[in-house]
Amino acid sequence: MKSKLTKVQFFAAAILVLLGTLTAARAADADPRLGGPRTLLIAYHTAPANREKLRSYMLATGLKDFTAWKREGAIADYHVYFNRYIDSDNWDMFAIVTLAAENGTARWAKVETSHPAGLGQNALELTTAIHTTVSDLMRSKSKPAKDGKPPVYLMVPYDYLVPVNDYIKYVDAYVLAQTDGWMQEGVLSGYGFYLSRYPAGRPWSAMFAFEYVDEDGLGARDATVAKVRERLKNNADWKAIADNKHSVRKEMQPVVADELIAH
């Protein structure tokens, strides 16, 4: 028991020490959980035979609806992604909807009366399941993407196994040290870190949305992860967190996706 307690205390101390090296801007980020929820993450499932029909609907009609709601102020922003591969264990389409700053949940509820989850009746008939997760965007960062090459997205869900505030400290101290390194290496152009507002019974409690600069950037993911970790492991506090990360979170199935853009 004593050795286990010492290990936990050492792990917590390593996080606190490493957090002390973070930039003032990150430390000063307002906690979005102190206000009403501002983000919805919506996962849509369809049968394999209907994937192209759902994609075509979104390109022809669905994205125009989201654009109109944004223009009218019903929502602040949106992004819609499509799973690159058929995968019955995961979603086919995924939307990140940023709610309006004022009365955002009420405005979205009005949208839902005629377009549940943002879909018209024709699209709803193509879906087999829809999961809406009320979320908070806790951390994000981006830089201009390369010209002429579309980005590729990797969505990675997690369940955290520690109190939520400890998990946020872990992300700040351990995960973001790596993502910043990936951006410095030129393979990653942005990321968003989301927490489920009401995680009980949900498929995931935290989500990372990674934006890779292009196909080559995603292809270099594993090599870049290894390169950045090799550099970071010289920091004893970061390495202490790395050696104990399995007790902090459980990683689930990632999805490679492309953003749907109206033409």
N, C-alpha and C positions, 0 to 999 in steps of 0.2 A: 504493500500500500504506500509506503513511504517513497519508494522509487517511482511509482506511478505519479504521485503527487508532485514530486520534484520535476518530472518530465513535463507535466502540464504547466507548472509554474514557469519553467524555462521557456516553453513554447509561447506563453502569454507575454513574458518579458521580452522575447525576441521580436514579437509583433510591435510592442510599444517602442522599443528602441528604433526599429526600422521606420515606424511611422514618423519618428522625429525628423527623418530626412526628407519627407515629402514637401512639395512646394506649398507655399502659403496659399496659393490660389485653390489648390485642391482641399486643403484643410478648412478653407473658408466657405466651401460649398454649402448652400442652404439645404437642409434636410427636407425633401419633398413630402415626407410622411407626415409633416406637421400641418399640412393643408389637405384639401380634398384631392382625390386621385386625379391624375392628369393623363394617364396612358392606359389604353386597352391593347392587349396582345391577343389576337384572334386567330385560332388555328382552324382551318377548314379541311374536311376530309371528303373525298369523292371516290367513286368506283374507278378502277383503271380505265374502263371503256369511256368514261366521261371526263377524263382529265383535259383533253383538248377542247371539249365543249366549254368547260369551266374557264379555261384560259382565254378562249375566244370571246366569251361573254365579257370577261373583265376588260379585255383590250378594246372591245367595241362599245360597251355600255357601262360596266362597273366602275372603271377608273374615272369616267366622265361624271358619274354620280358623286364620287368622293371629291373630285375637283370642285363641283358645284357647292357641296356642303362646306368646303374650305373657303370658297369665295364668299359665301353667305355668312360665314362666321360660326356655323354650327360645329365645326371642328377647327383646330389650329393647323393640323398637318396630318399627313398619312403617307405610308409606304406599303406596297403590296408585293409580296415575294412568292415565287412558285418553286416548289421542290424540283430540283433538276432530274430526279430519278423517281420511278415508281417504287414506293416503299409502304407496304400495307401496315407496318408498325409505326408509321409516322404521318404527319400532315402532308397535304398536297399543296395547300396555299396558306399564306400567313400574312396577316395585316398588323401593322403597328400604327395605331390611331392615337394622335395627340389631341386631347380634348381641349375645348375652348377654355381660356383662362377664367372666364366668368360664366357661372352656371353650366359648366362643361358636361357634367353627368346628366343634367336635366335636358340639355340640348341634344345629347346623344340618345336619350330615351325617346325623344320625339322622332328622331331618325328611325329608331327601331320599330316604331308603330307601323311604318310602311315598308321598311327595308331591314328586316331582322339581320343583325350582324353586318349591315351594310349591303345586303344582297336583295335584288329583285326576285319576284316569284320564279321566273325561269331559271335563275341560278340556284335558288333554294332547292328546287326539284332535282338538281344535280348533286347535292351534297348528301352524305351519309351521316355526318356528325359535325358539330361546330363547338369549339371550346373557347369561351371568352374569359381571359384572365385580367382582372383589374390590377394594374401594376404601377410602380413608381420607377422613373428613370433616375437611378442613383448617381451614375457616373457616365460621362461620354467624352469623346475626343475625336477630332477629325482633321484632316489636312486635304488639300486639293488632290484629286485623283489624276492619274496619267491621262493625257489627251488621246482620244481615239480608241481606247481599250475599255470595255465595260468592266466594272468591278464584279467580283464574285463574293457571295455572302455565305458565312458559316454560322448557323444558329446552334448554340450549345446550351442545353438546359442542365440545371443542377438541382439537387436537394441539399440544403445546408443542415449539418448535424449538430450545430452549436447554437447558442442564443444569437438572434439576428444581428445585434450590434457587434458581437464578436466576429461574426462572418463578414460584416462590412469592413471591420479593421483588417481582417485577413485579406480581403480583396485589395484594399488600399496598399497593404504592405507587401503582399506576395504576387498577386496576379497582375496588378497594374505596372509593377516594375518590369514585368515581362512584356506586356502589350506595348509599353513605351519603347522597349528595346526592339520589338518587331517593327514598329513604325520607323525607328531610326535606321533599321536595316532596309527599309524601302519596300517591304512586302505587304504591310498593312496600312490602309488609309484612314481607318476609323473604327470605333467600337461604341457600343452602348451596353451598360450593365443595368439590368432591371430586377426588381424584387416584386414578387407577388404580394399584393396588399392583403389578401385573405388566403394564405397558403394551405390551410387545413384541407386534406383530401384532394388537393390538386395534383396534376401530373408532375409539376415542377414547382419549386419555390424561388428559383433564381434563374435568370437567362442572360447569356452573353450573345450579342449580335455583332459579329466581326465582319468588317468590310475589307476584303483583300483588293489590292490595286488592280489585279487582273488574274488571268489563268496561271501565269507563271508565278505570281505571288502566292496563290493558294498551293500550287505545286511545291513551292519551297517551304511550306509550313513546317514540316517535321524537321528539316535541316536547320531552319531558323530558330525553332524552339530549342533545339539542342545547343546551338551556338550561343544564344542569349543565356540559357541556364548555365552553361559552362562559365560564362563570364560572371554571372551573378553568384555562383556558388563560392566565390572567393570572399563574399560577404557572409561572415559567420551567422549573423542574425537571420538573413534571408534563407540560408541553408537550413537553419534549425526549423523554420516554418516549412520548408520544402520536405523535410524528412518526416513531418507529422501531418501533411495535408490530407491524408486519407481519413483522419479522424475529424476533419472539418467539413468536408462536403463529399457528395456522391455524384459523379459525372454520368449523365445519361446520353442517349443516342443523339449525335449531332445531325444536322441537315445541311446539305449544300444547296443553295438556292440562288435564283436570279431575280432581280427586281423587274416587275412588269411596268413598262413605260408606254403611255399612250402616244401614238404617232399621228 
